[in-house]
């Protein structure tokens, strides 16, 4: 949804080759993805295409 007279928020793409499923640290009973044992992935900004 667009907000009138407001700039778009930046979006980023991250490719993750793997992750571990762990319990969410702040929400018991909820699962979360963890990449703690995996090197940080490259992150790049997505740009708008006209």
PDB file of N, CA, C and O in Angstrom:
ATOM      1  N   UNK A   1       0.846  -1.181   0.000  1.00  0.00           N
ATOM      2  CA  UNK A   1       0.000   0.000   0.000  1.00  0.00           C
ATOM      3  C   UNK A   1       0.889   1.240   0.000  1.00  0.00           C
ATOM      4  O   UNK A   1       1.806   1.351   0.813  1.00  0.00           O
ATOM      5  N   UNK A   2       0.626   2.139  -0.880  1.00  0.00           N
ATOM      6  CA  UNK A   2       1.424   3.361  -0.960  1.00  0.00           C
ATOM      7  C   UNK A   2       0.900   4.405   0.030  1.00  0.00           C
ATOM      8  O   UNK A   2      -0.294   4.501   0.311  1.00  0.00           O
ATOM      9  N   UNK A   3       1.846   5.167   0.533  1.00  0.00           N
ATOM     10  CA  UNK A   3       1.492   6.274   1.422  1.00  0.00           C
ATOM     11  C   UNK A   3       1.704   7.563   0.646  1.00  0.00           C
ATOM     12  O   UNK A   3       2.797   7.793   0.129  1.00  0.00           O
ATOM     13  N   UNK A   4       0.713   8.386   0.556  1.00  0.00           N
ATOM     14  CA  UNK A   4       0.834   9.624  -0.207  1.00  0.00           C
ATOM     15  C   UNK A   4       1.895  10.526   0.394  1.00  0.00           C
ATOM     16  O   UNK A   4       1.972  10.694   1.611  1.00  0.00           O
ATOM     17  N   UNK A   5       2.715  11.107  -0.482  1.00  0.00           N
ATOM     18  CA  UNK A   5       3.747  12.090  -0.114  1.00  0.00           C
ATOM     19  C   UNK A   5       4.820  11.513   0.807  1.00  0.00           C
ATOM     20  O   UNK A   5       5.513  12.260   1.498  1.00  0.00           O
ATOM     21  N   UNK A   6       4.958  10.202   0.817  1.00  0.00           N
ATOM     22  CA  UNK A   6       5.989   9.576   1.639  1.00  0.00           C
ATOM     23  C   UNK A   6       6.938   8.788   0.733  1.00  0.00           C
ATOM     24  O   UNK A   6       6.488   8.127  -0.202  1.00  0.00           O
ATOM     25  N   UNK A   7       8.232   8.851   0.997  1.00  0.00           N
ATOM     26  CA  UNK A   7       9.167   8.081   0.169  1.00  0.00           C
ATOM     27  C   UNK A   7       9.002   6.580   0.412  1.00  0.00           C
ATOM     28  O   UNK A   7       8.595   6.149   1.491  1.00  0.00           O
ATOM     29  N   UNK A   8       9.324   5.807  -0.606  1.00  0.00           N
ATOM     30  CA  UNK A   8       9.281   4.349  -0.458  1.00  0.00           C
ATOM     31  C   UNK A   8      10.343   3.904   0.539  1.00  0.00           C
ATOM     32  O   UNK A   8      11.400   4.525   0.658  1.00  0.00           O
ATOM     33  N   UNK A   9      10.054   2.843   1.238  1.00  0.00           N
ATOM     34  CA  UNK A   9      11.031   2.273   2.152  1.00  0.00           C
ATOM     35  C   UNK A   9      12.010   1.409   1.355  1.00  0.00           C
ATOM     36  O   UNK A   9      11.623   0.785   0.367  1.00  0.00           O
ATOM     37  N   UNK A  10      13.279   1.371   1.781  1.00  0.00           N
ATOM     38  CA  UNK A  10      14.241   0.551   1.037  1.00  0.00           C
ATOM     39  C   UNK A  10      13.955  -0.943   1.216  1.00  0.00           C
ATOM     40  O   UNK A  10      13.498  -1.369   2.277  1.00  0.00           O
ATOM     41  N   UNK A  11      14.222  -1.723   0.186  1.00  0.00           N
ATOM     42  CA  UNK A  11      14.082  -3.172   0.221  1.00  0.00           C
ATOM     43  C   UNK A  11      15.437  -3.776  -0.077  1.00  0.00           C
ATOM     44  O   UNK A  11      16.228  -3.209  -0.830  1.00  0.00           O
ATOM     45  N   UNK A  12      15.700  -4.926   0.515  1.00  0.00           N
ATOM     46  CA  UNK A  12      16.974  -5.591   0.330  1.00  0.00           C
ATOM     47  C   UNK A  12      16.740  -7.053   0.000  1.00  0.00           C
ATOM     48  O   UNK A  12      15.756  -7.646   0.440  1.00  0.00           O
ATOM     49  N   UNK A  13      17.645  -7.634  -0.776  1.00  0.00           N
ATOM     50  CA  UNK A  13      17.586  -9.056  -1.111  1.00  0.00           C
ATOM     51  C   UNK A  13      18.729  -9.759  -0.403  1.00  0.00           C
ATOM     52  O   UNK A  13      19.868  -9.294  -0.424  1.00  0.00           O
ATOM     53  N   UNK A  14      18.411 -10.896   0.229  1.00  0.00           N
ATOM     54  CA  UNK A  14      19.421 -11.688   0.919  1.00  0.00           C
ATOM     55  C   UNK A  14      19.232 -13.142   0.500  1.00  0.00           C
ATOM     56  O   UNK A  14      18.134 -13.688   0.600  1.00  0.00           O
ATOM     57  N   UNK A  15      20.316 -13.763   0.028  1.00  0.00           N
ATOM     58  CA  UNK A  15      20.266 -15.173  -0.327  1.00  0.00           C
ATOM     59  C   UNK A  15      20.912 -15.964   0.795  1.00  0.00           C
ATOM     60  O   UNK A  15      22.063 -15.713   1.152  1.00  0.00           O
ATOM     61  N   UNK A  16      20.188 -16.907   1.346  1.00  0.00           N
ATOM     62  CA  UNK A  16      20.685 -17.728   2.441  1.00  0.00           C
ATOM     63  C   UNK A  16      20.756 -19.169   1.942  1.00  0.00           C
ATOM     64  O   UNK A  16      19.763 -19.709   1.453  1.00  0.00           O
ATOM     65  N   UNK A  17      21.915 -19.784   2.064  1.00  0.00           N
ATOM     66  CA  UNK A  17      22.095 -21.155   1.573  1.00  0.00           C
ATOM     67  C   UNK A  17      21.594 -22.207   2.561  1.00  0.00           C
ATOM     68  O   UNK A  17      21.348 -23.347   2.165  1.00  0.00           O
ATOM     69  N   UNK A  18      21.443 -21.861   3.804  1.00  0.00           N
ATOM     70  CA  UNK A  18      20.979 -22.827   4.789  1.00  0.00           C
ATOM     71  C   UNK A  18      20.695 -22.144   6.112  1.00  0.00           C
ATOM     72  O   UNK A  18      21.109 -21.007   6.338  1.00  0.00           O
ATOM     73  N   UNK A  19      20.004 -22.827   6.962  1.00  0.00           N
ATOM     74  CA  UNK A  19      19.689 -22.297   8.280  1.00  0.00           C
ATOM     75  C   UNK A  19      19.297 -23.441   9.198  1.00  0.00           C
ATOM     76  O   UNK A  19      18.999 -24.545   8.742  1.00  0.00           O
ATOM     77  N   UNK A  20      19.299 -23.167  10.490  1.00  0.00           N
ATOM     78  CA  UNK A  20      18.831 -24.128  11.488  1.00  0.00           C
ATOM     79  C   UNK A  20      17.474 -23.668  12.000  1.00  0.00           C
ATOM     80  O   UNK A  20      17.231 -22.468  12.122  1.00  0.00           O
ATOM     81  N   UNK A  21      16.596 -24.603  12.297  1.00  0.00           N
ATOM     82  CA  UNK A  21      15.312 -24.272  12.909  1.00  0.00           C
ATOM     83  C   UNK A  21      15.490 -24.398  14.417  1.00  0.00           C
ATOM     84  O   UNK A  21      15.891 -25.447  14.921  1.00  0.00           O
ATOM     85  N   UNK A  22      15.188 -23.317  15.127  1.00  0.00           N
ATOM     86  CA  UNK A  22      15.363 -23.255  16.579  1.00  0.00           C
ATOM     87  C   UNK A  22      14.108 -22.683  17.221  1.00  0.00           C
ATOM     88  O   UNK A  22      13.242 -22.139  16.536  1.00  0.00           O
ATOM     89  N   UNK A  23      14.017 -22.807  18.526  1.00  0.00           N
ATOM     90  CA  UNK A  23      12.933 -22.169  19.257  1.00  0.00           C
ATOM     91  C   UNK A  23      13.157 -20.669  19.302  1.00  0.00           C
ATOM     92  O   UNK A  23      14.283 -20.217  19.514  1.00  0.00           O
ATOM     93  N   UNK A  24      12.105 -19.894  19.106  1.00  0.00           N
ATOM     94  CA  UNK A  24      12.210 -18.427  19.149  1.00  0.00           C
ATOM     95  C   UNK A  24      12.602 -18.009  20.563  1.00  0.00           C
ATOM     96  O   UNK A  24      11.963 -18.433  21.526  1.00  0.00           O
ATOM     97  N   UNK A  25      13.650 -17.179  20.707  1.00  0.00           N
ATOM     98  CA  UNK A  25      14.123 -16.837  22.047  1.00  0.00           C
ATOM     99  C   UNK A  25      13.152 -16.006  22.884  1.00  0.00           C
ATOM    100  O   UNK A  25      13.212 -16.040  24.113  1.00  0.00           O
ATOM    101  N   UNK A  26      12.264 -15.266  22.238  1.00  0.00           N
ATOM    102  CA  UNK A  26      11.351 -14.401  22.990  1.00  0.00           C
ATOM    103  C   UNK A  26       9.913 -14.919  23.015  1.00  0.00           C
ATOM    104  O   UNK A  26       9.074 -14.378  23.735  1.00  0.00           O
ATOM    105  N   UNK A  27       9.619 -15.977  22.223  1.00  0.00           N
ATOM    106  CA  UNK A  27       8.251 -16.484  22.142  1.00  0.00           C
ATOM    107  C   UNK A  27       8.262 -18.009  22.266  1.00  0.00           C
ATOM    108  O   UNK A  27       8.409 -18.711  21.266  1.00  0.00           O
ATOM    109  N   UNK A  28       8.109 -18.517  23.480  1.00  0.00           N
ATOM    110  CA  UNK A  28       8.115 -19.977  23.680  1.00  0.00           C
ATOM    111  C   UNK A  28       7.070 -20.676  22.800  1.00  0.00           C
ATOM    112  O   UNK A  28       5.948 -20.195  22.644  1.00  0.00           O
ATOM    113  N   UNK A  29       7.460 -21.806  22.237  1.00  0.00           N
ATOM    114  CA  UNK A  29       6.539 -22.572  21.401  1.00  0.00           C
ATOM    115  C   UNK A  29       6.528 -22.146  19.943  1.00  0.00           C
ATOM    116  O   UNK A  29       5.849 -22.774  19.131  1.00  0.00           O
ATOM    117  N   UNK A  30       7.261 -21.095  19.586  1.00  0.00           N
ATOM    118  CA  UNK A  30       7.320 -20.604  18.211  1.00  0.00           C
ATOM    119  C   UNK A  30       8.682 -20.976  17.629  1.00  0.00           C
ATOM    120  O   UNK A  30       9.710 -20.796  18.282  1.00  0.00           O
ATOM    121  N   UNK A  31       8.688 -21.490  16.411  1.00  0.00           N
ATOM    122  CA  UNK A  31       9.940 -21.821  15.753  1.00  0.00           C
ATOM    123  C   UNK A  31      10.455 -20.625  14.951  1.00  0.00           C
ATOM    124  O   UNK A  31       9.679 -19.792  14.482  1.00  0.00           O
ATOM    125  N   UNK A  32      11.775 -20.560  14.804  1.00  0.00           N
ATOM    126  CA  UNK A  32      12.406 -19.475  14.051  1.00  0.00           C
ATOM    127  C   UNK A  32      13.588 -20.040  13.280  1.00  0.00           C
ATOM    128  O   UNK A  32      14.093 -21.115  13.606  1.00  0.00           O
ATOM    129  N   UNK A  33      14.028 -19.318  12.263  1.00  0.00           N
ATOM    130  CA  UNK A  33      15.214 -19.696  11.493  1.00  0.00           C
ATOM    131  C   UNK A  33      16.431 -19.024  12.114  1.00  0.00           C
ATOM    132  O   UNK A  33      16.385 -17.850  12.480  1.00  0.00           O
ATOM    133  N   UNK A  34      17.511 -19.773  12.230  1.00  0.00           N
ATOM    134  CA  UNK A  34      18.751 -19.228  12.764  1.00  0.00           C
ATOM    135  C   UNK A  34      19.874 -19.533  11.786  1.00  0.00           C
ATOM    136  O   UNK A  34      19.992 -20.655  11.292  1.00  0.00           O
ATOM    137  N   UNK A  35      20.689 -18.540  11.510  1.00  0.00           N
ATOM    138  CA  UNK A  35      21.867 -18.764  10.678  1.00  0.00           C
ATOM    139  C   UNK A  35      23.124 -18.436  11.473  1.00  0.00           C
ATOM    140  O   UNK A  35      24.127 -17.992  10.914  1.00  0.00           O
ATOM    141  N   UNK A  36      23.058 -18.656  12.762  1.00  0.00           N
ATOM    142  CA  UNK A  36      24.161 -18.344  13.666  1.00  0.00           C
ATOM    143  C   UNK A  36      25.438 -19.088  13.276  1.00  0.00           C
ATOM    144  O   UNK A  36      26.529 -18.538  13.423  1.00  0.00           O
ATOM    145  N   UNK A  37      25.330 -20.319  12.786  1.00  0.00           N
ATOM    146  CA  UNK A  37      26.514 -21.114  12.436  1.00  0.00           C
ATOM    147  C   UNK A  37      26.935 -20.926  10.984  1.00  0.00           C
ATOM    148  O   UNK A  37      27.895 -21.555  10.539  1.00  0.00           O
ATOM    149  N   UNK A  38      26.239 -20.074  10.236  1.00  0.00           N
ATOM    150  CA  UNK A  38      26.484 -19.902   8.809  1.00  0.00           C
ATOM    151  C   UNK A  38      27.082 -18.507   8.576  1.00  0.00           C
ATOM    152  O   UNK A  38      26.618 -17.539   9.180  1.00  0.00           O
ATOM    153  N   UNK A  39      28.099 -18.383   7.717  1.00  0.00           N
ATOM    154  CA  UNK A  39      28.675 -17.057   7.446  1.00  0.00           C
ATOM    155  C   UNK A  39      27.619 -16.078   6.928  1.00  0.00           C
ATOM    156  O   UNK A  39      26.660 -16.492   6.278  1.00  0.00           O
ATOM    157  N   UNK A  40      27.789 -14.791   7.210  1.00  0.00           N
ATOM    158  CA  UNK A  40      26.808 -13.802   6.750  1.00  0.00           C
ATOM    159  C   UNK A  40      26.672 -13.801   5.225  1.00  0.00           C
ATOM    160  O   UNK A  40      27.674 -13.862   4.511  1.00  0.00           O
ATOM    161  N   UNK A  41      25.441 -13.732   4.729  1.00  0.00           N
ATOM    162  CA  UNK A  41      25.248 -13.720   3.286  1.00  0.00           C
ATOM    163  C   UNK A  41      25.449 -12.322   2.699  1.00  0.00           C
ATOM    164  O   UNK A  41      25.410 -11.338   3.437  1.00  0.00           O
ATOM    165  N   UNK A  42      25.661 -12.218   1.400  1.00  0.00           N
ATOM    166  CA  UNK A  42      25.731 -10.900   0.772  1.00  0.00           C
ATOM    167  C   UNK A  42      24.349 -10.240   0.796  1.00  0.00           C
ATOM    168  O   UNK A  42      23.328 -10.912   0.656  1.00  0.00           O
ATOM    169  N   UNK A  43      24.332  -8.956   0.969  1.00  0.00           N
ATOM    170  CA  UNK A  43      23.081  -8.192   1.004  1.00  0.00           C
ATOM    171  C   UNK A  43      23.201  -7.106  -0.058  1.00  0.00           C
ATOM    172  O   UNK A  43      24.219  -6.419  -0.133  1.00  0.00           O
ATOM    173  N   UNK A  44      22.165  -6.950  -0.878  1.00  0.00           N
ATOM    174  CA  UNK A  44      22.213  -5.881  -1.862  1.00  0.00           C
ATOM    175  C   UNK A  44      20.877  -5.160  -1.884  1.00  0.00           C
ATOM    176  O   UNK A  44      19.824  -5.770  -1.694  1.00  0.00           O
ATOM    177  N   UNK A  45      20.931  -3.856  -2.119  1.00  0.00           N
ATOM    178  CA  UNK A  45      19.714  -3.058  -2.188  1.00  0.00           C
ATOM    179  C   UNK A  45      18.997  -3.340  -3.500  1.00  0.00           C
ATOM    180  O   UNK A  45      19.636  -3.493  -4.541  1.00  0.00           O
ATOM    181  N   UNK A  46      17.677  -3.406  -3.450  1.00  0.00           N
ATOM    182  CA  UNK A  46      16.882  -3.565  -4.651  1.00  0.00           C
ATOM    183  C   UNK A  46      16.506  -2.172  -5.138  1.00  0.00           C
ATOM    184  O   UNK A  46      16.151  -1.308  -4.336  1.00  0.00           O
ATOM    185  N   UNK A  47      16.581  -1.956  -6.421  1.00  0.00           N
ATOM    186  CA  UNK A  47      16.238  -0.654  -6.981  1.00  0.00           C
ATOM    187  C   UNK A  47      14.991  -0.782  -7.833  1.00  0.00           C
ATOM    188  O   UNK A  47      14.705  -1.844  -8.385  1.00  0.00           O
ATOM    189  N   UNK A  48      14.254   0.309  -7.934  1.00  0.00           N
ATOM    190  CA  UNK A  48      13.037   0.325  -8.725  1.00  0.00           C
ATOM    191  C   UNK A  48      13.397   0.320 -10.206  1.00  0.00           C
ATOM    192  O   UNK A  48      14.390   0.921 -10.617  1.00  0.00           O
ATOM    193  N   UNK A  49      12.590  -0.356 -10.989  1.00  0.00           N
ATOM    194  CA  UNK A  49      12.776  -0.360 -12.440  1.00  0.00           C
ATOM    195  C   UNK A  49      11.577   0.297 -13.083  1.00  0.00           C
ATOM    196  O   UNK A  49      10.434  -0.046 -12.780  1.00  0.00           O
ATOM    197  N   UNK A  50      11.830   1.227 -13.959  1.00  0.00           N
ATOM    198  CA  UNK A  50      10.732   1.957 -14.611  1.00  0.00           C
ATOM    199  C   UNK A  50      10.218   1.205 -15.811  1.00  0.00           C
ATOM    200  O   UNK A  50       9.296   1.669 -16.482  1.00  0.00           O
TER     201      UNK A  50
END
